[in-house]
């Protein structure tokens, strides 16, 4: 469903994005696992797919209308079903989005930014990671900052999300030469350089799925 002219995201849009992302993860399960096999436990794609396949029936049984409740359901399900670091990190991401959107039947991009900012801060606290540590934050932080700049500059919703996704992609690719300083990849030291981070990759796919689902349409967009 496209956004309306004011850039509002409906409950159905948000649930559609989650379903789309679940499908993207299923399609890229092997790719994400291959990335993880180079520097991790070779299970990122498998774990993420397991988590989002568990999310889908929970969304089916949830009363519709409350975006925050939907995000919280996603977060709690991921924490309980996804192994390794991905469960707590992605669970935290969605729980923070849920807190930021509690009781809302629609959200705009300013509220989306508030959720992304809260999620970023919480993930930093949980993982004790910083930009350049070769983690999902290397895609998330540039995306958050790009969205903030776009909204401050008065960009259309379409351009704002294009900027967000573009920044996430650049951040993802920028992890390739980095030496990992957090997680299982950090055990490899210099050998972790030359490989794209799987967490940054799945985070980019998440934001791209959001932009694809929402099909932003606004004046000048």
DOMARMI-583405 format. One record per residue (C-alpha): x, y, z. Coordinates in steps of 0.5 Angstrom, whole numbers, plus 500, padded with zeros to 3 digits. Last residue first. Layout:
N
XYZ;...
END
This chain:
221
517526491;515533489;509532492;509525496;508518494;513513498;512506496;511503503;513496502;520498498;522503503;521498509;524492505;530497504;531498511;530491513;535489507;540494510;539491517;541484514;547486511;550490517;548484521;552479516;558484516;562484509;568480509;575483507;578484514;576479519;583476518;586482522;583479529;579473528;576473535;573479533;568476528;565472534;562479537;565486537;572489534;571486527;577489523;574493517;575492510;568490508;564494513;564500508;559496504;554496510;555503511;554505504;548500504;545504510;546511507;543509501;537506505;536512509;537517503;532513499;527514505;528521505;527522498;521519498;518522504;520529501;526533503;525538508;532539510;531537517;527531515;533529510;538530515;535526520;534520515;541520513;543520521;539514522;541511516;548512518;547509525;544503522;549501517;555501521;551499527;549492524;557490526;564492524;566496530;567502526;561505529;561503536;559497540;557496547;552491545;546492549;548500550;549501543;543497541;539501546;542507542;540505535;533503537;531509540;534513534;530509529;524510533;524517533;526517526;520513525;516518529;519524524;517519518;510519520;506514524;499511524;495507528;499509534;498506541;505505542;509508537;516509540;515503545;514499539;520501535;524500542;522493542;523492535;531494535;531490542;529484539;534485533;539485538;537480543;535475537;541477533;547475538;546468538;539464537;533467535;526464538;525468544;528474543;525474536;518473539;519479544;521484538;516482533;510482538;513489541;513492534;505489533;504493540;507499537;503499531;496498534;491497529;490490529;489485534;494480534;493472531;496474524;502478527;503472532;503467526;508471522;513472528;515465528;517465521;521471522;525468528;527462524;529466518;533470522;537464525;538461519;541467516;545468522;548461522;555461520;558462527;562468525;567471520;567467514;561463515;557469517;557471510;555465507;549465512;547471510;547469503;543462505;538466508;537471503;530469500;527467507;530474509;527477504;520474505;520476513;522483510;516483506;512481512;514486517;513491511;506489510;505489518;507497517;503498511;497495515;498499521;498505517;504509515;503517514;507521509;503527508;501525501;498518503;503512503;503507498;500500500;
END
